[in-house]
Amino acid sequence: MTSSPRRDDVATVDELKAIVHQFVDERNWHEFHQPKNLVMSLAIETAELMEHFQWLTPDESARVKDDEQKLHDVGEEVADCLAYLLAIANKLDIDLSTTLRAKMIRNAIKYPVPDDE
């Protein structure tokens, strides 16, 4: 992949989707990237992410960020999950920014901020 790395504060969702699309294109994997397969793969990667936290207490799980190796390993699984989410969005032509904003509006209605007592 030829694009230079960009941090979260400057990378766009479109750029991330393009990185995943290019990866799939270069390997001719489009025939395997059907929604069913991608969703199943996402579930598998999510389970792999869960493994890193399976037997930790809540406090121990919060300290994962303080252990460089653990944080790296968790980050790898998070990246795998994100890649599959982006691949699903690519395959189904989902505009993630619009969809997320609309969902958060619905969530705000469903779960209003509590009034101060």
Steps between C-alpha positions, in 0.01 A plus 500: 500500500644828393312757708686655791366431848270763647394532859137487615480878525560541124404171333153482347263207502518506121878458515468204735236341279733550201788327681282195564363508143852515354614209719206287384548608136869411496419147615191452282295415809175670397333167425562394861391833648129439502304661784439167675869411497607845613253507790610153611865608479420810707342279767810279506731801533280643775532172688878520461488851647287373789761234578744770614255607771329169580639435847594855602328697770356837395804674656745269323323558168537877545875456555552324165586842358798518737660179368666564164480140377142444615394831346669405173325161496162654578563766234564229240161344574326838500657568159375164371147584621517844341626356172202265483256779588649712222484204259131450586435870438688477169307194388159640594570863404434623852602858569634450849513867601137564407385170647683552830374855542141392437536207740641723775202736460263203541705381800480847660120488473488145633749572782458866597748672727362475855376820658703620798307437817 
